Amino acid sequence: MRYLAIVLIFFFSNHVQSDQLKLFTSDGCSLFPDGTYLENQLWLSCCVKHDLAYWMGGTRDRRKQADDELRQCVQDKDKTFLAKLMHNGVRVGGTPYLPTHFRWAYGWPIFRGYRVQNDDERQIIKQTLQQSKTEFMSRSDPIALEAIKVLDSFLSQQKF
């Protein structure tokens, strides 16, 4: 009985937090260099765009699309082998069911899984991205500068 109570408390606390979205963060190319030795930010923009998709989450198809876009973006930098390597890494390591900082839908509480955002969640995403941009604007590191570009582009193109 005590275990049932613990499980119910865990489930209920996770359900209550389902609409809480953390500010968008990016660490560039998680567990991977952001570029080459000579061009140390060569594919950083690819990774920040990918992080944005992973932060938001969504359907299984949207995750595949984001991973394919990462591969294509890095491949466009004439790095075909690395593009395939990175693609394989995110396909294996990006599952939403691991408690990592780079999992699919990492902006939302864990165990969200794959799902379409409803209208309320899309509004929360828009507001949170605007707040995130303000936070990035207080920094001057390469990831923050790239995140500002990515957020500007995303926010101007999205129909929320």
N, C-alpha and C positions, 0 to 999 in steps of 0.2 A: 504494500500500500504506500509506503514511504517513497519507493521508486516511482510509482505512478504520479505522486504529487510533484516530485522533482521534474519529471518529464513534462507534466502539464504546465508547471511554472515556466520552464524553458520555452515551450511552444508558445505560451501566451505572451511572454516577454518579447519573443521574436516577432510575433504577429503585431503587437502594439507598435513596434519600431519600423514596420514595413514601409512607412512613408518617409522615414528619415534618410536623407541623402547627405553624405559627407561632401565637403568641398572637393572639386576636381584637383587631383594631384598627379604629377608625372615624375618618374625618376629617369626619364629618357628610355633607353633600351634596357629594360629590366634584366639584370644578370648577363648583360651583353654589352660590349663597347658601343658607344654612340657613333663611331666612325673608325677610320684607319689611324695609323700612327701619324701620318702626314696631314690628314684631313680628319681631325678628331671629332667633328660633328657632321660627317658626311650624310648619314642617314638618320640623324636625330629628329628631323621633321617627320619622317615616316613613323618613328616610334611614338612621338607625341600624339599624332593623329590616331594611331592605333590605341594608345592609352585612353584617349577620349572615348572611343567606341567601347573599350572594355569597362571604363568607369560607368558609362550609362547602362550597359547591358542590353538585353532584348532577347530576341529569338535565337534559336540555334542557327538558322540561316543567316541572320545578321552577324553572328560571330564568325561564321565561315567567310562571309563577305569581307569583314574587317581583316581577317588573317590573310585572305587572298590579296587585299589591297596593300597590306604591309609587304608581302612578298613582291608584288609588282613594283612598288615604290623603291625598294632596295635594289631590285633587278634593274630598274631604270638608271641606277647609279653605276651600272656596269659591274655589278657584284652578284652574278647569278648563283654561284655556289653558296655565298653567305645568305642570299635571299631564301634559298631552299632550306638551309640550316635553321634560319630564324623562323621560317614558316613551320617547320616540323616541331621546333621548340614550343611555339605558342599553341599549336594544335594539341600537343600533349600536356603542357603545363598550365594552360589557361582555363581549364575546366572550372565551372562555377562552384564545384563541390569541394574544393580544397580551401583551407583557411589561409590563403596567401594574399599578399598585398597587390598581386597582379592577376588575380582571378577574374573571370568574366563577371561583370556587374559589381566590381569592387567598391563602387561608391555607395551601394546599398548594403544593408545588413546581410550577413552570410546566409546561405541556404535559399537565396532568392531563385536560383536556377535560371532557366530560360523562360522568358515571358515577354509579351508585348506590353509596352507602357500604355496606361490609360491616359485620358485627358488631364486628370489631376497630376499624375506623375510627370507628364510632359511640361506642365507649368512649373512644377518643383524643379525639374531639370533646368529649365530656362533661368529661373531665379537663382539657382545655385551656381550656374555657370557665370552669371553676371557678378555674383559675389566672388567667385573664384578668380575671375579676371582682375578684380580690384586687388585681391591678395597677390597675384602674380605681378601686378604693376608696382608693388612695393619692393620688388627684387630686381636684380640686374644680371643674374646668372644666365647662361645660355639656355637652360631648360625653361626658365620663366619667360625669357624673350620669345622663344619658339611657341610656348603655350599661349601667349598673348596673340600671336599671329593666327594660330589654329582656332582659338576661341572667337576672334573677330570674324574669321571666315565662316565658321560654323554658325554663329549667331546671326550673321547677315543672310545666310542661305536657308536656314531652317524655317519651316512653317510650323509653329507650335500650336 
